[in-house]
Amino acid sequence: MSIKDWQDQKYNEAFTDALHQIQHLREIDPNFTIDSLKQLLETAYVHEGNNWTGRGAVGDVEHEARIAAYQQILAEWAAEQENSPHTS
C-alpha cells in the first residue's frame, strides 16, 4: 500500500465517520442546531492551527477529513433551510 493509498483510505473513513456522527446528532438531539454545527466547525478550525502536540500524518488526514465533512453538511443543511424555512 502506497502512502497515498493509506491516506485516501484514512481520509474516506474519517470523512464518513464525521458525516454519520453529525447525521446521528441531528436525528437524536433536538438541541443540535445548525449553529451547533457551525461551532463544531469553528472549533475544528482552531484545532487545525493548534498542532503543537504534533498530530502526525494520520491525525492531520483525519482532521482534514472531519473539517471537510462538517463543511459539506453545513452547506447541505443551509440549503435545506433555504428550501424549507421551518426546518432547524
Buried (B, 14 or more C-beta within 10 A) or exposed (E): EEEEEEBEEBBEEBBEBBBEBBEEBBEEEEEBEBEBBBEBBEEBEEEBEEEEEEBEEEBBBBBBBBBBBBEBBBEEBEEEEEEEEEEB
